[in-house]
Amino acid sequence: MRGGGWQVTYTTSGDFEAPLKAWIQAHNITEVRVMAPNDRPFLQIVQNLELPCKTTLIPKNQFLWTETEFKDWASSRKRLLIGDFYRASRQRFPILMDGNKPAGGQWNFDKKNRQLPKGKLDTPKPLWFEPDAITQEVIAQVKSGVADLRYEKLFA
């Protein structure tokens, strides 16, 4: 982020709310904008923060369908199958479509995907990256027990 010209504040703490409040006060922040997390327990944590400024939840943008759009689509269905959702998505966003028909003549190839591969697989070796200094620091914290990453510890 710093390389992209963004100002970054990095803090390590066993408490989430206190350093956030201190940062807000130190920088005279009047509003914190948070993309609504997918994780419901974390969403509750964000909603229960008692910050000295306005907190605005911004709708998620990681998915093509919003939650409301999906719920509307799902509520009109007798069954919820991923294949039906996949088909609706392809039609809605003209992905892999030839006009109104699926490209390749089929909506999915699930039956072929369930078959075991024939012969010996020649897969590439997995990529490996040596841990950098930050990663080494986090590994050391986790091994020492200093970094307990469970919600109840971080946000108690």
DSSP file with accessible surface (Angstrom, degrees, kcal/mol):
  #  RESIDUE AA STRUCTURE BP1 BP2  ACC     N-H-->O    O-->H-N    N-H-->O    O-->H-N    TCO  KAPPA ALPHA  PHI   PSI    X-CA   Y-CA   Z-CA
    1    1 A M    > >       0   0  163      0, 0.0     5,-1.9     0, 0.0     3,-0.8   0.000 360.0 360.0 360.0 -42.5    0.0    0.0    0.0
    2    2 A R  G > 5 +     0   0  165      1,-0.3     3,-2.0     3,-0.2     6,-0.0   0.896 360.0  57.4 -60.0 -39.0    2.8    2.4    0.9
    3    3 A G  G 3 5S+     0   0   87      1,-0.3    -1,-0.3     2,-0.1     0, 0.0   0.757 101.7  56.9 -62.7 -24.9    4.3    1.8   -2.6
    4    4 A G  G < 5S-     0   0   60     -3,-0.8    -1,-0.3     2,-0.1    -2,-0.2   0.329 125.4-100.8 -88.0   6.4    1.0    2.9   -4.1
    5    5 A G  T < 5S+     0   0   71     -3,-2.0     2,-0.3     1,-0.3    -3,-0.2   0.543  78.3 137.5  88.5   6.7    1.2    6.3   -2.4
    6    6 A W      < -     0   0  177     -5,-1.9     2,-0.4     1,-0.0    -1,-0.3  -0.671  57.1-121.3 -88.3 140.3   -1.3    5.4    0.4
    7    7 A Q        -     0   0  162     -2,-0.3     2,-0.4    -3,-0.1    -1,-0.0  -0.663  34.7-165.3 -78.3 130.7   -0.6    6.4    4.0
    8    8 A V        -     0   0   52     -2,-0.4     2,-0.5     2,-0.0    -1,-0.0  -0.961  16.0-164.2-124.5 134.9   -0.5    3.3    6.1
    9    9 A T        -     0   0   73     -2,-0.4     2,-0.5     2,-0.0    14,-0.0  -0.986  11.0-166.3-115.3 125.3   -0.6    2.9    9.9
   10   10 A Y        +     0   0  138     -2,-0.5     2,-0.4     2,-0.0    -2,-0.0  -0.955  12.7 169.8-116.0 122.8    0.5   -0.5   11.2
   11   11 A T        -     0   0   90     -2,-0.5     2,-0.5     2,-0.1    -2,-0.0  -0.998  22.8-152.0-134.1 137.7   -0.3   -1.4   14.8
   12   12 A T        +     0   0   80     -2,-0.4     2,-0.3     7,-0.0    -2,-0.0  -0.933  34.0 148.7-107.2 129.1    0.0   -4.6   16.7
   13   13 A S        -     0   0   55     -2,-0.5    -2,-0.1     1,-0.1     0, 0.0  -0.989  53.4-136.5-156.9 152.0   -2.4   -5.0   19.6
   14   14 A G  S    S+     0   0   60     -2,-0.3     2,-0.4   133,-0.0    -1,-0.1   0.472  96.8  63.0 -85.1  -2.9   -4.4   -7.5   21.6
   15   15 A D        -     0   0   67      1,-0.1   140,-0.2   140,-0.1   139,-0.1  -0.960  62.5-166.0-125.0 137.1   -7.3   -5.1   21.5
   16   16 A F  S  > S+     0   0   72    138,-0.9     4,-1.2    -2,-0.4    -1,-0.1   0.898  83.3  46.1 -88.5 -46.2   -9.1   -4.0   18.3
   17   17 A E  H  > S+     0   0   54      1,-0.2     4,-2.8     2,-0.2     5,-0.2   0.905 104.5  57.3 -71.9 -43.8  -11.2   -1.0   19.4
   18   18 A A  H  > S+     0   0   51      1,-0.2     4,-2.4     2,-0.2     5,-0.2   0.938 109.7  42.4 -59.5 -51.1   -8.7    0.9   21.6
   19   19 A P  H  > S+     0   0   32      0, 0.0     4,-2.4     0, 0.0    -1,-0.2   0.875 113.9  53.8 -65.4 -31.1   -6.0    1.4   18.9
   20   20 A L  H  X S+     0   0   37     -4,-1.2     4,-2.6     2,-0.2    -2,-0.2   0.941 109.6  47.3 -65.8 -44.0   -8.7    2.2   16.3
   21   21 A K  H  X S+     0   0   68     -4,-2.8     4,-2.5     1,-0.2     5,-0.2   0.919 112.1  50.4 -61.1 -43.5  -10.1    4.9   18.6
   22   22 A A  H  X S+     0   0   57     -4,-2.4     4,-2.8    -5,-0.2    -1,-0.2   0.915 111.1  48.6 -61.9 -41.7   -6.6    6.3   19.2
   23   23 A W  H  X S+     0   0   93     -4,-2.4     4,-1.8     2,-0.2    -2,-0.2   0.923 110.5  51.0 -64.5 -42.9   -6.0    6.5   15.5
   24   24 A I  H  <>S+     0   0    3     -4,-2.6     5,-2.4     1,-0.2     4,-0.3   0.935 114.7  43.1 -60.0 -46.5   -9.3    8.2   14.8
   25   25 A Q  H ><5S+     0   0  125     -4,-2.5     3,-1.0     1,-0.2    -2,-0.2   0.916 111.6  53.5 -68.3 -40.6   -8.6   10.8   17.5
   26   26 A A  H 3<5S+     0   0   75     -4,-2.8    -1,-0.2     1,-0.3    -2,-0.2   0.821 118.4  36.0 -64.8 -29.8   -4.9   11.3   16.4
   27   27 A H  T 3<5S-     0   0   83     -4,-1.8    -1,-0.3    -5,-0.2    -2,-0.2   0.270 106.6-121.3-108.4  10.0   -6.0   12.0   12.8
   28   28 A N  T < 5 -     0   0  141     -3,-1.0     2,-0.3    -4,-0.3    -3,-0.2   0.889  43.0-175.3  51.7  45.6   -9.2   13.9   13.5
   29   29 A I      < -     0   0   47     -5,-2.4    -1,-0.2    -6,-0.2     3,-0.1  -0.542  18.6-175.5 -75.0 133.0  -11.2   11.3   11.5
   30   30 A T        +     0   0  119      1,-0.3    24,-1.7    -2,-0.3     2,-0.3   0.588  69.4  23.0-104.2 -15.3  -14.9   12.2   11.2
   31   31 A E  E     -a   54   0A  55     22,-0.2     2,-0.5    -7,-0.1    -1,-0.3  -0.966  58.1-157.4-153.6 135.9  -16.1    9.0    9.4
   32   32 A V  E     -a   55   0A  22     22,-2.8    24,-2.9    -2,-0.3     2,-0.5  -0.971  14.9-158.3-111.5 125.1  -14.8    5.4    9.1
   33   33 A R  E     -a   56   0A 167     -2,-0.5     2,-0.4    22,-0.2    24,-0.2  -0.923  11.8-177.6-107.1 127.2  -16.1    3.6    6.1
   34   34 A V  E     -a   57   0A  37     22,-2.8    24,-2.8    -2,-0.5     2,-0.3  -0.987  28.5-125.9-127.1 127.3  -16.0   -0.2    6.2
   35   35 A M  E     -a   58   0A  76     -2,-0.4    25,-0.1    22,-0.2    22,-0.1  -0.585  46.8 -99.4 -68.0 129.3  -17.0   -2.6    3.5
   36   36 A A        -     0   0   17     22,-3.1    -1,-0.1    -2,-0.3     2,-0.1  -0.303  44.3-126.4 -52.9 119.2  -19.6   -4.9    5.0
   37   37 A P        -     0   0   23      0, 0.0    -1,-0.1     0, 0.0    23,-0.1  -0.370   1.8-137.3 -71.0 150.8  -17.7   -8.1    5.9
   38   38 A N  S    S+     0   0   79     -2,-0.1     2,-0.6     4,-0.0    -2,-0.1   0.771  86.9  86.9 -72.4 -26.4  -18.9  -11.5    4.7
   39   39 A D     >  -     0   0   62      1,-0.2     4,-2.3     2,-0.0     5,-0.2  -0.651  69.4-156.1 -80.5 113.1  -18.1  -12.9    8.2
   40   40 A R  H  > S+     0   0  181     -2,-0.6     4,-2.4     1,-0.2     5,-0.2   0.892  90.5  53.3 -62.8 -40.9  -21.2  -12.3   10.4
   41   41 A P  H  > S+     0   0   62      0, 0.0     4,-1.8     0, 0.0    -1,-0.2   0.931 112.0  46.1 -60.5 -38.8  -19.4  -12.4   13.7
   42   42 A F  H  > S+     0   0   51      2,-0.2     4,-2.7     1,-0.2    -2,-0.2   0.893 108.3  56.4 -70.5 -34.7  -17.0   -9.7   12.5
   43   43 A L  H  X S+     0   0   40     -4,-2.3     4,-2.7     1,-0.2    -1,-0.2   0.934 107.3  49.7 -58.9 -42.9  -19.9   -7.7   11.1
   44   44 A Q  H  X S+     0   0  118     -4,-2.4     4,-1.7     2,-0.2    -1,-0.2   0.897 109.2  51.9 -63.5 -39.3  -21.4   -7.7   14.6
   45   45 A I  H  X S+     0   0   33     -4,-1.8     4,-0.6     2,-0.2     3,-0.2   0.947 111.4  46.5 -61.1 -47.9  -18.1   -6.6   16.0
   46   46 A V  H >< S+     0   0    8     -4,-2.7     3,-1.1     1,-0.2    -2,-0.2   0.927 112.6  50.0 -61.6 -43.6  -17.9   -3.7   13.6
   47   47 A Q  H 3< S+     0   0  113     -4,-2.7    -1,-0.2     1,-0.2    -2,-0.2   0.798 111.2  49.9 -66.4 -26.8  -21.6   -2.7   14.3
   48   48 A N  H 3< S+     0   0  118     -4,-1.7    -1,-0.2    -3,-0.2    -2,-0.2   0.453  80.7 119.9 -93.8  -0.6  -20.9   -2.8   18.1
   49   49 A L    <<  -     0   0   26     -3,-1.1     2,-0.9    -4,-0.6     6,-0.1  -0.407  56.9-146.5 -63.8 137.7  -17.8   -0.6   18.0
   50   50 A E        +     0   0  150     -2,-0.1    -1,-0.1     2,-0.0    -2,-0.1  -0.730  32.8 171.4-105.9  81.2  -18.3    2.6   20.0
   51   51 A L        -     0   0   24     -2,-0.9     4,-0.1     2,-0.2   -30,-0.0  -0.601  44.0-123.1 -93.8 153.6  -16.2    4.9   17.9
   52   52 A P  S    S+     0   0   70      0, 0.0     2,-0.3     0, 0.0    -1,-0.1   0.092  93.0  46.3 -82.6  25.2  -15.9    8.7   18.4
   53   53 A C  S    S-     0   0   23    -21,-0.0    -2,-0.2     0, 0.0   -22,-0.2  -0.942 100.7 -70.9-152.0 174.7  -17.0    9.2   14.7
   54   54 A K  E     -a   31   0A 136    -24,-1.7   -22,-2.8    -2,-0.3     2,-0.5  -0.456  40.3-151.9 -71.2 139.4  -19.6    8.1   12.3
   55   55 A T  E     -a   32   0A  54    -24,-0.2     2,-0.5    -2,-0.1   -22,-0.2  -0.977  11.0-168.5-114.9 124.7  -19.2    4.5   11.0
   56   56 A T  E     -a   33   0A  36    -24,-2.9   -22,-2.8    -2,-0.5     2,-0.5  -0.963  12.1-147.2-116.9 124.4  -20.6    3.8    7.5
   57   57 A L  E     -a   34   0A  66     -2,-0.5   -22,-0.2   -24,-0.2   -24,-0.1  -0.803  14.7-155.3 -88.8 125.6  -21.0    0.3    6.1
   58   58 A I  E     -a   35   0A  73    -24,-2.8   -22,-3.1    -2,-0.5     3,-0.1  -0.840  27.5-101.8 -99.4 137.5  -20.4    0.1    2.4
   59   59 A P        -     0   0  105      0, 0.0    -1,-0.1     0, 0.0     7,-0.0  -0.223  44.4 -98.0 -58.0 147.7  -22.0   -2.7    0.4
   60   60 A K        -     0   0   55      1,-0.1     7,-0.1   -25,-0.1     3,-0.1  -0.323  33.8-174.1 -63.1 146.7  -19.8   -5.6   -0.5
   61   61 A N        +     0   0  126     -3,-0.1    -1,-0.1     1,-0.1     5,-0.0   0.130  58.1  96.7-129.7  21.9  -18.4   -5.5   -4.0
   62   62 A Q  S    S+     0   0   96      3,-0.1     2,-0.3     2,-0.0    -1,-0.1   0.546  80.1  58.3 -87.1  -7.2  -16.6   -8.8   -4.3
   63   63 A F  S    S-     0   0  130      1,-0.1     4,-0.1     2,-0.1     0, 0.0  -0.892  75.6-132.0-124.7 154.0  -19.5  -10.6   -6.0
   64   64 A L  S    S+     0   0  112     -2,-0.3     2,-0.4     2,-0.1    -1,-0.1   0.865  97.4  54.3 -69.7 -36.5  -21.4  -10.1   -9.2
   65   65 A W  S    S-     0   0   32     -3,-0.1     2,-0.1     4,-0.0    -2,-0.1  -0.834  83.4-134.9 -98.9 136.7  -24.7  -10.4   -7.4
   66   66 A T     >  -     0   0   67     -2,-0.4     4,-2.6     1,-0.1     5,-0.2  -0.404  30.2-106.7 -77.4 166.2  -25.6   -8.3   -4.4
   67   67 A E  H  > S+     0   0   96      1,-0.2     4,-2.8     2,-0.2     5,-0.2   0.920 122.1  50.0 -58.9 -43.5  -27.1  -10.1   -1.4
   68   68 A T  H  > S+     0   0   92      2,-0.2     4,-2.7     1,-0.2    -1,-0.2   0.920 109.8  50.0 -63.3 -44.1  -30.5   -8.5   -2.2
   69   69 A E  H  > S+     0   0   69      2,-0.2     4,-2.4     1,-0.2    -1,-0.2   0.920 113.0  46.8 -61.4 -43.4  -30.3   -9.6   -5.8
   70   70 A F  H  X S+     0   0   78     -4,-2.6     4,-3.4     2,-0.2     5,-0.2   0.937 111.9  49.8 -65.0 -44.8  -29.5  -13.1   -4.8
   71   71 A K  H  X S+     0   0  123     -4,-2.8     4,-2.5    -5,-0.2    -2,-0.2   0.908 111.1  50.0 -60.9 -40.4  -32.2  -13.2   -2.2
   72   72 A D  H  X S+     0   0  102     -4,-2.7     4,-0.7     2,-0.2    -1,-0.2   0.928 114.2  44.6 -62.0 -45.4  -34.8  -11.9   -4.7
   73   73 A W  H >< S+     0   0   37     -4,-2.4     3,-0.9    -5,-0.2    -2,-0.2   0.946 115.8  47.1 -62.8 -46.9  -33.7  -14.6   -7.2
   74   74 A A  H >< S+     0   0   18     -4,-3.4     3,-1.7     1,-0.2    -2,-0.2   0.849 103.3  61.9 -66.5 -34.8  -33.6  -17.4   -4.6
   75   75 A S  H 3< S+     0   0   98     -4,-2.5    -1,-0.2     1,-0.3    -2,-0.2   0.749 101.3  53.4 -67.6 -20.5  -37.1  -16.5   -3.1
   76   76 A S  T << S+     0   0   92     -3,-0.9     2,-0.3    -4,-0.7    -1,-0.3   0.412  94.7  94.8 -92.1   4.2  -38.7  -17.2   -6.5
   77   77 A R    <   -     0   0   91     -3,-1.7     3,-0.1    -4,-0.2    -3,-0.0  -0.700  60.1-156.0-100.7 147.3  -37.2  -20.7   -6.7
   78   78 A K  S    S+     0   0  223     -2,-0.3     2,-0.3     1,-0.2    -1,-0.1   0.714  89.6  22.4 -84.0 -25.7  -38.7  -24.0   -5.7
   79   79 A R        -     0   0  141      2,-0.1     2,-0.6    -5,-0.0    -1,-0.2  -0.974  70.0-139.4-139.5 152.6  -35.2  -25.4   -5.4
   80   80 A L        +     0   0  108     -2,-0.3     2,-0.4    -3,-0.1     3,-0.1  -0.918  34.4 159.5-116.8 103.1  -31.7  -23.9   -4.8
   81   81 A L     >  -     0   0   85     -2,-0.6     4,-1.9     1,-0.1     3,-0.5  -0.970  44.5-133.0-123.1 140.8  -29.1  -25.6   -7.0
   82   82 A I  H  > S+     0   0  128     -2,-0.4     4,-3.1     1,-0.2     5,-0.2   0.868 107.5  59.7 -60.0 -34.8  -25.8  -24.2   -7.9
   83   83 A G  H  > S+     0   0   21      1,-0.2     4,-2.2     2,-0.2    -1,-0.2   0.891 105.3  48.0 -61.3 -39.5  -26.3  -25.3  -11.5
   84   84 A D  H  > S+     0   0   24     -3,-0.5     4,-2.5     2,-0.2    -1,-0.2   0.904 113.3  47.4 -66.9 -40.7  -29.5  -23.1  -11.7
   85   85 A F  H  X S+     0   0   47     -4,-1.9     4,-2.6     2,-0.2    -2,-0.2   0.916 110.8  52.4 -66.6 -40.8  -27.6  -20.1  -10.2
   86   86 A Y  H  X S+     0   0   95     -4,-3.1     4,-2.4     2,-0.2    -2,-0.2   0.939 111.1  47.1 -59.6 -45.4  -24.7  -20.7  -12.6
   87   87 A R  H  X S+     0   0  102     -4,-2.2     4,-2.3     1,-0.2     5,-0.2   0.938 112.1  49.2 -63.9 -46.4  -27.1  -20.7  -15.6
   88   88 A A  H  X S+     0   0   17     -4,-2.5     4,-2.7     1,-0.2    -1,-0.2   0.892 111.6  50.6 -61.2 -38.1  -29.0  -17.5  -14.3
   89   89 A S  H  X S+     0   0   17     -4,-2.6     4,-2.3     2,-0.2    -1,-0.2   0.913 108.9  50.2 -67.5 -42.8  -25.6  -15.8  -13.8
   90   90 A R  H  <>S+     0   0   11     -4,-2.4     5,-1.6     1,-0.2    -1,-0.2   0.908 115.0  44.3 -62.2 -40.1  -24.4  -16.6  -17.3
   91   91 A Q  H  <5S+     0   0  104     -4,-2.3    -2,-0.2    -5,-0.2    -1,-0.2   0.919 113.7  49.7 -70.6 -41.7  -27.6  -15.3  -18.8
   92   92 A R  H  <5S+     0   0   98     -4,-2.7    -2,-0.2     1,-0.2    -1,-0.2   0.874 123.3  29.6 -65.2 -39.9  -27.7  -12.2  -16.7
   93   93 A F  T  <5S-     0   0   60     -4,-2.3    -1,-0.2    -5,-0.2    -2,-0.2   0.113 103.9-121.1-109.4  25.3  -24.1  -11.2  -17.4
   94   94 A P  T   5 +     0   0  102      0, 0.0     2,-0.5     0, 0.0     3,-0.3   0.861  54.0 161.0  23.6  62.2  -23.8  -12.7  -20.9
   95   95 A I      < -     0   0   74     -5,-1.6     8,-0.1     1,-0.2     3,-0.1  -0.916  66.7  -7.9-106.1 127.8  -20.9  -14.9  -19.9
   96   96 A L  S    S+     0   0  103     -2,-0.5     7,-2.8     1,-0.2     2,-0.4   0.913 102.9 140.0  53.5  46.1  -20.0  -17.9  -22.1
   97   97 A M  E     -B  102   0B  33     -3,-0.3     2,-0.6     5,-0.3    -1,-0.2  -0.928  49.2-158.9-121.3 145.0  -23.2  -17.3  -24.1
   98   98 A D  E >  S-B  101   0B 109      3,-3.6     3,-2.1    -2,-0.4     2,-0.4  -0.904  76.8 -60.1-114.4  91.2  -24.0  -17.4  -27.9
   99   99 A G  T 3  S-     0   0   67     -2,-0.6     4,-0.1     1,-0.3     0, 0.0  -0.526 119.2 -18.8  68.0-122.0  -27.0  -15.3  -28.0
  100  100 A N  T 3  S+     0   0  152     -2,-0.4    -1,-0.3    -3,-0.1    -9,-0.0   0.369 126.9  82.3 -95.1   2.8  -29.6  -17.0  -25.7
  101  101 A K  E <  S-B   98   0B 151     -3,-2.1    -3,-3.6     1,-0.0     2,-0.1  -0.782  87.8 -99.6-110.6 153.9  -27.8  -20.3  -25.8
  102  102 A P  E >   -B   97   0B  15      0, 0.0     3,-2.1     0, 0.0    -5,-0.3  -0.451  41.2-108.8 -69.9 138.0  -24.8  -21.5  -23.8
  103  103 A A  G >  S+     0   0   29     -7,-2.8     3,-0.6     1,-0.3    -8,-0.0  -0.423 108.7  25.7 -60.9 137.0  -21.4  -21.4  -25.6
  104  104 A G  G 3  S-     0   0   67      1,-0.2    -1,-0.3    -2,-0.1     3,-0.1   0.445 122.5 -91.0  85.3  -4.1  -20.4  -24.9  -26.4
  105  105 A G  G <  S+     0   0   62     -3,-2.1     2,-0.3     1,-0.1    -1,-0.2   0.417 102.0  84.2  83.1  -2.7  -24.0  -26.1  -26.4
  106  106 A Q    <   -     0   0   94     -3,-0.6    -1,-0.1     1,-0.1     3,-0.1  -0.980  67.3-142.4-134.1 148.7  -24.2  -27.1  -22.7
  107  107 A W  S    S-     0   0   42     -2,-0.3     2,-0.3     1,-0.2    -1,-0.1   0.826  86.2  -4.7 -75.3 -35.0  -24.8  -25.2  -19.5
  108  108 A N        -     0   0   51     -6,-0.1    -1,-0.2     1,-0.0     3,-0.1  -0.983  46.9-144.8-153.5 166.5  -22.3  -27.2  -17.6
  109  109 A F     >  +     0   0   80     -2,-0.3     4,-2.1     1,-0.1     3,-0.3  -0.181  51.5 134.8-122.9  35.6  -19.9  -30.1  -17.8
  110  110 A D  H  >  +     0   0   53      1,-0.2     4,-1.2     2,-0.2    -1,-0.1   0.870  69.0  55.6 -57.3 -41.0  -20.3  -31.3  -14.2
  111  111 A K  H  4 S+     0   0  170      1,-0.2     3,-0.5     2,-0.2     4,-0.4   0.924 111.0  44.8 -62.1 -40.1  -20.6  -35.0  -15.2
  112  112 A K  H >4 S+     0   0  133     -3,-0.3     3,-1.1     1,-0.2    -1,-0.2   0.865 109.1  57.2 -69.5 -35.6  -17.3  -34.8  -17.1
  113  113 A N  H 3< S+     0   0  122     -4,-2.1    -1,-0.2     1,-0.2    -2,-0.2   0.709 101.1  57.6 -68.3 -20.0  -15.7  -32.9  -14.2
  114  114 A R  T 3< S+     0   0  178     -4,-1.2    -1,-0.2    -3,-0.5    -2,-0.2   0.601  85.7 100.1 -85.9 -11.7  -16.6  -35.8  -11.8
  115  115 A Q  S <  S-     0   0  124     -3,-1.1     3,-0.1    -4,-0.4    -3,-0.0  -0.493  81.5-110.9 -76.4 144.9  -14.7  -38.4  -13.8
  116  116 A L        -     0   0  153     -2,-0.2    -1,-0.1     1,-0.1    -2,-0.1  -0.447  40.6-100.8 -69.5 145.1  -11.3  -39.4  -12.6
  117  117 A P        -     0   0   81      0, 0.0     2,-0.4     0, 0.0    -1,-0.1  -0.364  36.1-122.3 -66.0 149.1   -8.4  -38.2  -14.9
  118  118 A K        -     0   0  188      2,-0.1    -3,-0.0    -3,-0.1     0, 0.0  -0.741  68.1  -5.2 -95.0 140.1   -7.1  -40.9  -17.2
  119  119 A G  S    S-     0   0   72     -2,-0.4     2,-0.4     2,-0.1     0, 0.0  -0.162 107.8 -30.4  77.2-172.1   -3.4  -41.8  -17.1
  120  120 A K        -     0   0  202      1,-0.0     2,-0.4     2,-0.0    -2,-0.1  -0.657  61.4-129.9 -84.5 133.6   -0.6  -40.2  -15.1
  121  121 A L        -     0   0  105     -2,-0.4     2,-0.8    -4,-0.1    -2,-0.1  -0.666  10.0-157.5 -83.4 135.7   -1.0  -36.5  -14.3
  122  122 A D        +     0   0  162     -2,-0.4    -1,-0.1     0, 0.0    -2,-0.0  -0.742  26.3 175.2-110.3  78.1    2.0  -34.3  -15.0
  123  123 A T        -     0   0  100     -2,-0.8     2,-0.0     1,-0.1    -2,-0.0  -0.573  32.9-107.0 -87.6 149.9    1.2  -31.4  -12.7
  124  124 A P        -     0   0  117      0, 0.0    -1,-0.1     0, 0.0     3,-0.1  -0.362  40.8 -97.6 -70.3 154.4    3.6  -28.5  -12.1
  125  125 A K        -     0   0  193      1,-0.1     2,-0.0    -2,-0.0     0, 0.0  -0.461  48.6 -99.5 -68.2 143.6    5.5  -28.3   -8.9
  126  126 A P        -     0   0  122      0, 0.0     2,-0.2     0, 0.0    -1,-0.1  -0.328  39.0-108.3 -64.6 146.9    3.9  -26.0   -6.4
  127  127 A L        -     0   0  148     -3,-0.1     2,-0.4     2,-0.0     0, 0.0  -0.506  34.9-164.7 -72.1 143.8    5.3  -22.5   -6.1
  128  128 A W        -     0   0  185     -2,-0.2     2,-0.4     2,-0.0    -1,-0.0  -0.999   6.7-169.6-133.3 133.4    7.3  -21.7   -3.0
  129  129 A F        -     0   0  154     -2,-0.4     3,-0.1     3,-0.0    -2,-0.0  -0.987  27.6-119.6-122.4 132.1    8.3  -18.3   -1.7
  130  130 A E        -     0   0  148     -2,-0.4     2,-0.1     1,-0.1    -2,-0.0  -0.490  42.0-102.8 -65.4 134.2   10.7  -17.8    1.2
  131  131 A P        -     0   0   38      0, 0.0    -1,-0.1     0, 0.0     2,-0.0  -0.386  36.8-137.6 -61.2 134.1    8.9  -16.0    4.0
  132  132 A D     >  -     0   0   90     -2,-0.1     4,-2.6    -3,-0.1     5,-0.2  -0.161  34.7 -85.2 -81.7-176.3    9.9  -12.3    4.2
  133  133 A A  H  > S+     0   0   82      1,-0.2     4,-2.2     2,-0.2     5,-0.1   0.892 128.4  49.2 -61.2 -41.5   10.7  -10.4    7.4
  134  134 A I  H  > S+     0   0  106      2,-0.2     4,-2.4     1,-0.2    -1,-0.2   0.938 112.3  48.1 -65.5 -44.7    7.0   -9.6    8.1
  135  135 A T  H  > S+     0   0   61      1,-0.2     4,-2.7     2,-0.2    -2,-0.2   0.921 110.7  51.4 -62.3 -41.6    5.9  -13.2    7.6
  136  136 A Q  H  X S+     0   0   97     -4,-2.6     4,-2.4     1,-0.2    -1,-0.2   0.904 109.1  51.6 -61.2 -40.8    8.8  -14.4    9.8
  137  137 A E  H  X S+     0   0   91     -4,-2.2     4,-2.3     2,-0.2    -2,-0.2   0.924 110.9  47.0 -62.6 -43.9    7.7  -12.0   12.5
  138  138 A V  H  X S+     0   0   60     -4,-2.4     4,-2.7     2,-0.2     5,-0.2   0.925 110.7  52.3 -65.1 -42.4    4.1  -13.2   12.4
  139  139 A I  H  X S+     0   0   59     -4,-2.7     4,-2.7     1,-0.2    -2,-0.2   0.936 110.4  48.7 -58.6 -44.3    5.2  -16.9   12.5
  140  140 A A  H  X S+     0   0   57     -4,-2.4     4,-2.1     1,-0.2     6,-0.3   0.906 111.1  50.0 -63.3 -41.5    7.3  -16.1   15.6
  141  141 A Q  H  X>S+     0   0   42     -4,-2.3     6,-1.4     2,-0.2     5,-1.2   0.924 112.3  46.9 -62.9 -44.4    4.3  -14.3   17.2
  142  142 A V  H ><5S+     0   0   73     -4,-2.7     3,-0.9     1,-0.2    -2,-0.2   0.940 112.7  49.0 -64.3 -44.9    2.0  -17.3   16.5
  143  143 A K  H 3<5S+     0   0  173     -4,-2.7    -1,-0.2     1,-0.2    -2,-0.2   0.860 110.9  50.7 -64.0 -32.5    4.5  -19.8   17.8
  144  144 A S  H 3<5S-     0   0   77     -4,-2.1    -1,-0.2    -5,-0.2    -2,-0.2   0.605 111.3-120.5 -81.8 -10.2    5.1  -17.8   21.0
  145  145 A G  T <<5S+     0   0   55     -3,-0.9    -3,-0.2    -4,-0.7     3,-0.1   0.458  83.4 115.7  85.2   0.8    1.4  -17.6   21.7
  146  146 A V      < +     0   0  111     -5,-1.2     2,-1.1    -6,-0.3    -4,-0.2   0.899  68.9  58.5 -68.8 -38.7    1.4  -13.8   21.6
  147  147 A A        +     0   0   24     -6,-1.4     2,-0.8    -9,-0.1    -1,-0.2  -0.741  65.8 177.2 -97.7  92.3   -0.8  -13.7   18.5
  148  148 A D        -     0   0   55     -2,-1.1     6,-0.1     1,-0.1    -6,-0.0  -0.867  10.0-167.3 -93.6 109.8   -4.0  -15.5   19.5
  149  149 A L        +     0   0  122     -2,-0.8     2,-0.2     4,-0.1    -1,-0.1   0.308  44.1 118.2 -89.6  12.1   -6.1  -15.0   16.3
  150  150 A R    >>  -     0   0  124      1,-0.1     4,-2.3     2,-0.0     3,-1.1  -0.539  69.3-125.9 -79.0 143.4   -9.5  -16.1   17.7
  151  151 A Y  H 3> S+     0   0   87      1,-0.3     4,-2.8    -2,-0.2     5,-0.2   0.900 106.9  58.6 -53.5 -45.9  -12.2  -13.4   17.6
  152  152 A E  H 34 S+     0   0  115      1,-0.2    -1,-0.3     2,-0.2     4,-0.2   0.799 112.0  41.4 -62.6 -25.2  -13.0  -13.7   21.3
  153  153 A K  H <4 S+     0   0  115     -3,-1.1     3,-0.5     2,-0.1    -1,-0.2   0.886 117.1  45.7 -85.0 -42.9   -9.4  -12.8   22.2
  154  154 A L  H  < S+     0   0   50     -4,-2.3  -138,-0.9     1,-0.2    -2,-0.2   0.865 125.4  29.2 -68.1 -36.3   -8.9  -10.1   19.6
  155  155 A F     <        0   0   46     -4,-2.8    -1,-0.2    -5,-0.2    -2,-0.1   0.168 360.0 360.0-115.8  17.8  -12.2   -8.3   20.2
  156  156 A A              0   0  110     -3,-0.5  -140,-0.2    -4,-0.2    -3,-0.1  -0.320 360.0 360.0 -71.0 360.0  -13.0   -9.0   23.9
